[in-house]
Amino acid sequence: MDELIRKGRTWKYGDNVDTDQIYPSKYMDIHEPAEAAKHLMEGVDLQFALEVRKGDFLVTGRNFGLGSIRGGIHLAFEHLKLGGIIAESFSRGFFRNCISEGIPVLECSEVCAKVDTGDLIEVNFSNGEIINHTKNEIIKGKKLPDFIIEKIISGGSIPLVKKIFASDLKGRRENG
């Protein structure tokens, strides 16, 4: 199994950031990733979409992503190529949707106490370890199961299924 390791700056937010704050409902009709990305985190931080860089991480408190599911969120994440989301806890539906869309997520109960906005971190999603290079500290999160890591590395559920079918089809052809 390949490891999933990413490094980037952090954007830290608090508890109970809901989907309307992450991606306001008035933008639900936007289907272009670049346009959707302009509105990510708009409900809590107007500077985020202007200043975020490829590889950056969202770091949040408890209950990140509670509320209704928003397709634009995943379009925006895909376009921005964020490193992932680390939260003390997630809404179960949001967590599952991120995995299905190939967005790396990690639960870590200590993350808000040990990471600040702008810190440089390295996250090993495969073993749940976060290295805060700014503070020279290692933080342990919850290790994700191998099958979830494989799904994220593949880019989500649909790309993984396509990969499995292609591999199965190739094997059938080779074995006659």
Secondary structure in CASP SS format (residue, H / E / C, confidence):
PFRMAT SS
TARGET T0000
AUTHOR 0000-0000-0000
METHOD secondary structure of the structure
MODEL  1
M C 1.00
D C 1.00
E C 1.00
L C 1.00
I E 1.00
R E 1.00
K E 1.00
G E 1.00
R E 1.00
T E 1.00
W E 1.00
K E 1.00
Y C 1.00
G C 1.00
D C 1.00
N C 1.00
V C 1.00
D E 1.00
T H 1.00
D H 1.00
Q H 1.00
I H 1.00
Y C 1.00
P C 1.00
S H 1.00
K H 1.00
Y H 1.00
M C 1.00
D C 1.00
I C 1.00
H C 1.00
E C 1.00
P H 1.00
A H 1.00
E H 1.00
A H 1.00
A H 1.00
K C 1.00
H C 1.00
L C 1.00
M C 1.00
E C 1.00
G C 1.00
V C 1.00
D C 1.00
L C 1.00
Q C 1.00
F H 1.00
A H 1.00
L H 1.00
E H 1.00
V C 1.00
R C 1.00
K C 1.00
G C 1.00
D C 1.00
F E 1.00
L E 1.00
V E 1.00
T E 1.00
G C 1.00
R C 1.00
N C 1.00
F E 1.00
G C 1.00
L E 1.00
G C 1.00
S C 1.00
I C 1.00
R C 1.00
G H 1.00
G H 1.00
I H 1.00
H H 1.00
L H 1.00
A H 1.00
F H 1.00
E H 1.00
H H 1.00
L H 1.00
K C 1.00
L C 1.00
G C 1.00
G E 1.00
I E 1.00
I E 1.00
A E 1.00
E C 1.00
S C 1.00
F E 1.00
S C 1.00
R H 1.00
G H 1.00
F H 1.00
F H 1.00
R H 1.00
N H 1.00
C H 1.00
I H 1.00
S H 1.00
E H 1.00
G C 1.00
I C 1.00
P C 1.00
V E 1.00
L E 1.00
E E 1.00
C C 1.00
S C 1.00
E C 1.00
V H 1.00
C H 1.00
A H 1.00
K H 1.00
V C 1.00
D C 1.00
T C 1.00
G C 1.00
D C 1.00
L E 1.00
I E 1.00
E E 1.00
V E 1.00
N E 1.00
F C 1.00
S C 1.00
N C 1.00
G C 1.00
E E 1.00
I E 1.00
I E 1.00
N E 1.00
H C 1.00
T C 1.00
K C 1.00
N C 1.00
E E 1.00
I E 1.00
I E 1.00
K E 1.00
G C 1.00
K C 1.00
K C 1.00
L C 1.00
P C 1.00
D H 1.00
F H 1.00
I H 1.00
I H 1.00
E H 1.00
K H 1.00
I H 1.00
I H 1.00
S H 1.00
G C 1.00
G C 1.00
S H 1.00
I H 1.00
P H 1.00
L H 1.00
V H 1.00
K H 1.00
K H 1.00
I H 1.00
F H 1.00
A H 1.00
S H 1.00
D H 1.00
L H 1.00
K H 1.00
G H 1.00
R H 1.00
R H 1.00
E H 1.00
N C 1.00
G C 1.00
END
